[in-house]
Amino acid sequence: MITVKVQREDFDIGAELAALSDGDTQVGGVASFTGLVRDMAGPHDGDAQSSMTLEHYPGMTEKQLAAIAEEAARRWPLSRLLIIHRYGKLLPGDRIVLVASASAHREAALQSCAFLIDWLKTKAPFWKLEDDGKAQNWVEAKESDDKATERWS
């Protein structure tokens, strides 16, 4: 079972992770990653970030996240898979994304979780606008994210 949520509101990590194995005694492990808004606008300027605004195209975004999830389910034996991605104005410390995989085997859960977050960073149609209180800057794609995604080719 694949669950994809694109939402403005925050999420309860504990409740979401508990639901991944609820009633399924074949699940041997649940792996997850939670992404948070950092307080630094960029690696070189050092200005504290006051907010980040994430934009997306409704409909297209959910379709692309579902395709990423389906690719993970094709590659690994997963019982359940979850992607939650927020949009809108977020503050430092806010949760942005939760990806989680449930499988009978820990290796499948761990690898698929890493795959999901790597592919989300480069293939999910979200645009991030950082604001440090003085200026706003669109976040550019990073070579390190592209390299992380390439390892799954």
N, C-alpha and C positions, 0 to 999 in steps of 0.2 A: 504494500500500500504506500503510495506517494502522496504527501501533503505539501502543498506550496501555498504560502500566504504572503501577500504584499500588503502592508498595512502601515498606517500612520502611528497607531498606538503601540505602547510597549508590550512586552510579553513576559510571561512567568516561566523562566527557564526550568524550574523544578517540575511544574505541571506538564510542560511540553515534553520533557524527557521521560517522565513517568508514563505518559500516554503511549510512548513508543513501544514499550514492552508489556503494557497492561493486558493481562489475560493470555499472553502468548508465552507459554512455558518452553518454547523452542528457542527463544532468544537467549544467547549466551553472553552478549555484550552490546552495549550502546556506547558509541563514540560521538562526541560533539565538539563544536567550536563556536564560540561566541565572540563576535567582533564588536569593539567599543570605539566611541569617538575619543580620540586623543586630544590633549590640550595644546599640541604643537601644530601650527599651520603647515610647516614644511621642514624637511631635514636640514635646510641650510640657513633659513632666516631667523629661527629661534623665537619668533613672536608667538605669544600665547594665543591660541585659537579661542574665539568666543562662541562660535557656532559653526555647524556644517549643515548645509541644506542639500538633501538628495532629491533629485527629480527623476521621473521616469514616464514612460508612455503606458498607461493602463491598457491591459489586453495583450499588448506586445510583450511586456515584461513578464507577465505570468506564463505566457506561452514559452518564452525562452528559458525561464527557470524550470518549467516542467520538462523541457527537452534535456536540460542538464541533468535533472534528477533521473530521467529515463535512461540516459547514458550510463549513469552510475549503477542503476539497477540491472542494466544489461551486462556490465563488467563484473559485478560481484553478487554473490547470493545474499540478498538483503530481504529481511522480513518487512521492514518499514523504513521510510526515509522522510525526512522533514527539512524544508527550507522555509525560514521566515526572514523576510527582508523588509526593513522599515524605509519610509520616505518622509519628506518634510524637513522642518528645521529641528536639528538635534544639538544638544549641548555636550561639552566634554563629560565623559563618564556614561553617557547614554548608550544603550545597546543599539547596534545597527542591524546585526544579522545573527541568526542561529542556524547552523546546519547540524543535522544529527542522522546517524545511521544505526539501525538495529539489525543484528545478524546472529546466526547460531555460532559464528566464529569471530573471535576478536580481530583477527587480521583483516577480514573483509570489512568489518565495521570501521577500523582505524584507517585503512587505505581509502575506502570510499569517502569518508569524511574529509580527508586531506584533498582528494580529487575534487569534491564538491566546492570547497572554499577556493581552491586554485582556479577552477573554471569560472566560478562566480566573479572573481576579481577581474577577469579578462573578457568574459562572454556575456555577462548580465548587463542589460541596457539601463544602467543608472548613471547619472551625471552628478558629480559632487562639487559643490561650491563652498569653499572655505572662507570664513570671515574672521579676521583678527582684530576687528574694531577700527582698523585704519583703512583696510582694503579688502576687496573680495577677489578670490582667484579660483578659476576652475582647475580641478585636479587633473593633471595629465597622466596618461598611461605610463607605467613604470616598466623598464626593461626586466627588472627582477621578477615582476609578476608574469611577464610573458615567458621567461625561462622556467618558472615554476609550472606553468601550464604545459609547456613543451615536454616535460618529463612524462606526461600521460599519453603522448602520441604513440 
